Amino acid sequence: MKKRTLNSVLVSFVALQITENNRVDATDPASVTEVKDECDELEFMLALQQHFANKLNALTSAPAKLTTKLRQLQLAAAKHSGTKLGMQYTLLQAVVEAKPRLAEAAITEGQQKIQSALQAISERIGQLHTMSADAGNPTAQYISAAQDAAAPQLNTGGTNGCKVTFQATKPAMRRCQPDPIKTPKIRQAGSEISKMENIPFTPKNKLLDYSLAVSIQYKGSAAGNTEPTTKNGCGNDNSAGTNGRAITAIAGAPRQLGQDKAALAGDGNCKQPDVDTEVDHFDSARLAYSICEGRKVQSSDPGDIQTQKVENLLSDTVAQQVALRLLRKSATTAPDAGEKAVTELLGAKDTQIQAKFFTPLTKVDTSLKFESAATPISI
């Protein structure tokens, strides 16, 4: 009975260990878990590179876009002054102006973090391009075979050293080809970056390490203790004589593929890499830290309402107050008076602000001209 209980405890412990070991992987999206070799990692890094490039562009252009948006709303409100449409644009203008904006210092800091992430990713892409190789064994060929008087004597008393020189060549550089099933999943890395707990990477030894095995043939009853004879034991065949030894083959073994992972954050914070003055080698912790810091950067202005619905403005106190004032209503009439005023002015909850209010401003208006004879323009 005790033995069964002990076995049950051991099984439970092993099950818990397996669950614990797989827990991190289970929380990562497919763009991470589908990475199995350096070609997959290359696709992963290229997707992140595109993501951060777009994010940097959005961050840099945010102030100009906000200025343009406000100017559009101001012109539209002035053009339709005295009408319900004019009040609608006045309300939207007030909401945008009241929203907190990205400070110049925050934009500068964000640019630096995103640029650091882009630099780290670009360096890794370069490494993967140069390190990736075709699957298969390295090749080896003999260069020379001769006695080596300078070699240390054998412990068994052998006096004639033997040196065989050969050259090993790793497989040709690999040309990565997209996989129709997993590559599309990996290319979603940019959109899934907020869900990632780890980034995958191919360890250096999996990229560079190849094995070469040297086979030595012994002859004679005491082959292990005899000196090389005939070809002085330096032949690359089995003709070492009656008592001796010779190298019969040099064979390469393929590298063992495998992935590792680096955590992006710990306890909600980006994990600082160890202080290291050497930056000319791949450091997975440094790469993970740069990506983590880059993804925390807010690239869009909080004042952006173009992508929202009217429903998103119902809890906005500025929107409620301005809507009540424009409609000349009181907030004391009902608890939801402000929300009702917003929907009465802007429309139903599911109304798309972009489609209803901003898209019409892109159309040419014949009443808008810089000069009387000029071509009509849009707001």
C-alpha positions in Angstrom: 0.0 0.0 0.0 2.8 2.3 0.9 4.5 1.5 -2.4 1.4 2.5 -4.4 1.1 5.7 -2.4 4.7 6.6 -3.1 4.2 5.8 -6.9 1.2 8.1 -6.9 3.2 10.9 -5.3 6.0 10.5 -7.8 3.5 10.5 -10.8 1.9 13.6 -9.4 5.3 15.3 -9.0 6.4 14.4 -12.5 3.0 15.7 -13.9 3.5 19.0 -12.0 7.0 19.3 -13.3 5.9 18.8 -16.9 3.1 21.3 -16.4 5.5 23.8 -14.9 8.1 23.3 -17.7 5.5 23.8 -20.4 3.6 26.6 -18.8 5.7 29.4 -20.4 5.4 27.9 -23.9 1.7 27.5 -23.5 1.2 31.3 -22.9 3.1 32.3 -26.1 1.2 32.8 -29.3 1.7 30.7 -32.4 4.2 33.2 -33.9 6.6 32.2 -31.1 5.8 28.5 -30.7 6.1 27.7 -34.5 9.7 28.8 -34.6 11.8 25.6 -34.9 15.1 26.7 -36.7 17.0 29.7 -37.9 14.9 30.2 -41.0 11.8 30.4 -38.8 13.6 32.8 -36.5 14.5 34.9 -39.5 10.9 35.2 -40.5 10.0 36.1 -36.8 12.6 38.8 -36.7 11.6 40.3 -40.1 8.0 40.5 -38.8 9.1 42.3 -35.7 11.3 44.6 -37.7 8.4 45.7 -39.9 6.2 46.1 -36.8 8.7 48.5 -35.1 9.3 50.4 -38.3 5.6 51.1 -38.6 5.4 52.0 -34.9 8.3 54.4 -35.2 6.6 56.1 -38.2 3.3 56.4 -36.3 5.1 57.9 -33.3 7.0 60.4 -35.4 4.0 61.5 -37.3 1.5 61.6 -34.3 1.9 65.4 -33.6 1.4 66.4 -37.2 -1.6 64.1 -37.6 -3.2 65.6 -34.4 -2.7 69.1 -35.7 -4.3 68.3 -39.0 -7.2 66.6 -37.3 -7.9 69.5 -35.1 -7.7 71.9 -38.0 -10.2 69.8 -39.9 -12.7 69.8 -37.1 -12.2 73.6 -36.5 -12.9 74.4 -40.2 -15.8 72.0 -40.4 -17.4 73.5 -37.2 -16.9 77.0 -38.7 -18.3 76.0 -42.1 -21.4 74.5 -40.6 -21.9 77.0 -37.8 -25.4 77.3 -36.5 -26.4 73.8 -37.7 -26.6 70.4 -36.0 -23.6 69.3 -38.1 -21.7 72.3 -36.8 -22.5 71.3 -33.2 -21.3 67.8 -33.9 -17.9 69.0 -35.2 -17.7 71.4 -32.2 -18.3 68.5 -29.9 -15.6 66.3 -31.5 -13.2 69.2 -31.5 -13.7 69.7 -27.8 -13.1 66.0 -27.1 -9.9 65.9 -29.1 -8.5 69.1 -27.5 -9.2 67.8 -24.0 -7.5 64.4 -24.5 -4.0 64.1 -23.1 -1.3 64.3 -25.8 2.0 62.6 -26.1 4.6 65.1 -24.7 7.6 65.9 -26.9 9.9 64.3 -24.3 7.8 61.1 -24.4 8.0 61.0 -28.2 11.8 61.5 -28.1 12.2 58.7 -25.4 9.9 56.4 -27.4 11.8 57.0 -30.6 15.1 56.0 -28.8 13.6 52.8 -27.4 12.1 51.8 -30.8 15.3 52.6 -32.6 17.2 50.4 -30.1 14.8 47.5 -30.7 15.2 48.0 -34.5 19.0 48.0 -34.2 19.1 44.8 -32.0 16.6 43.1 -34.4 18.6 44.1 -37.5 21.8 42.8 -36.0 20.2 39.5 -35.3 18.8 39.3 -38.9 22.3 39.8 -40.2 23.7 37.0 -38.0 20.9 34.6 -39.1 21.6 35.4 -42.8 25.3 34.6 -42.5 25.0 31.6 -40.0 22.2 29.6 -41.6 23.4 26.6 -43.5 21.8 23.7 -45.4 21.0 20.5 -43.4 23.5 17.8 -43.8 27.0 16.8 -42.7 30.1 18.9 -43.1 32.7 17.5 -45.5 36.3 16.7 -44.8 39.3 16.0 -47.0 42.9 15.0 -46.3 45.6 17.5 -46.9 48.6 15.5 -45.8 49.8 12.6 -43.7 53.3 12.3 -42.3 55.3 11.5 -39.2 55.4 14.1 -36.6 58.6 14.0 -34.5 57.4 16.9 -32.4 54.3 15.3 -31.2 54.3 14.1 -27.6 55.2 10.4 -27.1 52.5 8.0 -26.3 52.1 6.9 -22.7 52.5 3.3 -23.9 56.0 4.0 -25.2 55.3 4.7 -28.8 58.1 6.8 -30.4 56.8 7.7 -33.8 54.1 10.3 -33.8 51.6 10.6 -36.6 49.8 13.7 -37.8 47.1 13.7 -40.4 45.9 17.1 -41.6 42.5 17.6 -43.1 40.1 20.4 -43.9 36.5 20.5 -42.8 33.9 22.4 -44.7 30.4 23.1 -43.3 27.3 22.8 -45.6 26.6 25.6 -48.0 24.7 28.7 -46.8 21.0 28.0 -46.6 18.4 29.7 -48.7 15.4 29.9 -46.5 12.0 29.1 -48.1 8.7 29.9 -46.6 6.6 27.1 -45.2 3.0 27.3 -46.4 1.6 26.3 -43.0 3.8 27.8 -40.3 5.3 30.8 -42.0 2.0 32.8 -42.1 1.6 32.1 -38.4 5.1 33.4 -37.6 4.6 36.5 -39.7 1.8 37.5 -37.2 4.6 38.3 -34.7 4.0 42.0 -35.0 0.3 41.9 -34.2 0.9 39.3 -31.4 3.8 41.0 -29.7 1.6 42.2 -26.8 0.8 38.6 -26.0 4.4 37.3 -25.9 6.1 36.1 -22.8 9.3 35.0 -24.6 11.1 35.5 -27.8 12.5 32.4 -29.6 16.1 32.2 -30.7 18.5 29.6 -32.1 21.5 29.1 -29.7 24.9 29.8 -31.2 26.1 26.2 -30.8 23.1 25.0 -32.8 24.1 27.4 -35.7 27.8 26.9 -35.7 28.8 23.5 -34.1 29.4 20.5 -36.3 31.0 17.3 -35.3 33.9 15.5 -37.1 34.6 11.9 -36.1 38.0 10.3 -36.8 38.1 6.5 -37.2 41.3 4.7 -36.4 42.0 1.1 -37.3 44.2 -1.0 -35.2 46.2 -4.1 -36.4 48.0 -6.7 -34.4 47.5 -8.6 -31.2 48.8 -5.6 -29.2 47.6 -2.9 -31.5 47.1 -0.4 -28.7 50.8 -0.6 -27.7 52.5 -0.9 -31.0 54.3 1.8 -33.0 53.0 2.7 -36.4 54.6 0.7 -39.2 54.7 0.6 -43.0 53.0 3.9 -43.7 54.0 5.0 -40.2 50.4 4.8 -39.2 49.6 7.9 -41.3 47.7 6.4 -44.1 44.1 7.2 -44.7 43.3 3.5 -45.4 43.7 0.2 -43.6 47.3 -0.6 -44.8 49.0 0.2 -41.5 51.0 -3.0 -41.8 51.0 -6.1 -39.5 51.1 -4.2 -36.3 50.1 -0.6 -36.3 47.2 1.8 -36.7 45.9 4.1 -39.4 43.1 6.6 -39.8 40.5 4.9 -42.0 37.8 7.6 -42.2 36.8 11.1 -41.2 33.1 11.6 -41.1 31.0 14.7 -40.3 27.9 14.7 -38.2 25.0 17.1 -38.7 24.3 19.7 -36.1 21.5 19.1 -33.8 18.7 21.7 -34.3 16.9 23.2 -31.4 15.4 26.4 -30.1 15.8 28.3 -26.9 13.8 31.2 -25.5 14.5 34.5 -23.7 11.9 36.0 -21.4 10.6 39.4 -22.3 9.6 40.5 -18.8 9.6 39.5 -15.2 7.1 40.7 -12.6 5.7 43.1 -15.2 9.0 44.8 -15.9 11.4 44.3 -18.8 14.3 42.1 -17.7 17.5 44.1 -17.6 20.4 42.2 -19.2 23.7 41.7 -17.3 26.1 44.6 -17.6 28.5 43.6 -20.4 30.9 45.9 -22.3 31.1 43.5 -25.2 28.4 44.2 -27.7 29.9 42.4 -30.8 28.2 39.1 -30.1 24.7 37.9 -29.8 23.1 38.4 -26.4 19.6 37.0 -26.2 18.9 38.9 -23.0 19.8 42.2 -24.6 17.7 41.5 -27.6 14.7 40.5 -25.4 15.1 43.7 -23.3 15.2 45.9 -26.4 12.0 44.3 -27.8 10.3 44.6 -24.4 11.1 48.2 -24.0 10.1 48.9 -27.6 6.7 47.3 -27.3 5.9 49.4 -24.2 6.1 52.6 -26.2 2.7 54.2 -26.9 2.8 55.1 -30.6 -0.6 56.6 -31.2 -2.0 59.8 -29.6 -4.7 59.2 -27.0 -6.7 62.0 -28.7 -7.3 59.8 -31.7 -11.0 59.3 -32.0 -11.2 58.5 -35.7 -11.1 54.8 -35.0 -13.7 54.9 -32.3 -17.5 54.6 -32.2 -19.9 57.0 -30.5 -20.2 54.3 -27.7 -16.6 55.0 -26.7 -17.4 58.7 -26.0 -20.4 58.0 -23.7 -18.3 57.9 -20.5 -16.2 60.9 -21.6 -17.1 63.8 -19.2 -16.0 66.4 -21.7 -18.2 64.9 -24.4 -21.2 64.8 -22.0 -20.7 68.4 -20.7 -20.3 69.9 -24.2 -23.2 67.9 -25.6 -25.5 69.1 -22.8 -24.4 72.7 -23.3 -24.9 72.6 -27.1 -28.3 71.1 -26.7 -29.1 73.4 -23.7 -30.0 70.6 -21.4 -29.3 70.0 -17.8 -27.3 67.1 -16.3 -29.7 67.0 -13.3 -32.7 65.8 -15.3 -31.5 62.2 -15.2 -28.4 60.1 -14.2 -27.7 59.3 -17.8 -28.5 62.8 -19.2 -25.0 63.3 -20.4 -24.9 60.0 -22.3 -28.2 60.6 -23.9 -27.1 64.1 -25.0 -24.0 62.5 -26.7 -26.1 60.0 -28.7 -28.7 62.6 -29.5 -26.0 64.8 -31.0 -23.7 62.3 -32.6 -26.0 59.3 -33.3 -26.4 55.7 -32.2 -23.8 53.9 -30.1 -22.5 51.9 -33.1 -22.0 54.9 -35.3 -18.4 54.9 -36.7 -16.9 58.4 -36.1 -14.5 58.0 -39.0 -17.1 57.1 -41.6 -19.8 59.7 -40.4 -17.7 62.7 -39.6 -14.1 62.5 -41.1 -14.6 60.8 -44.4 -17.0 63.5 -45.7 -14.3 66.1 -45.0 -12.1 64.4 -47.7 -14.6 65.2 -50.4 -14.1 68.2 -52.6 -16.4 71.1 -51.6 -17.2 73.6 -54.3 -17.7 76.3 -51.8 -14.1 76.0 -50.6 -11.5 77.9 -52.6 -8.3 79.7 -51.9 -9.3 82.3 -54.5 -12.5 83.0 -56.3 -11.2 81.4 -59.5 -9.2 78.6 -57.9 -10.0 74.9 -58.0 -12.3 73.8 -55.1 -10.7 71.9 -52.3 -11.7 69.7 -49.4 -11.3 70.4 -45.7 
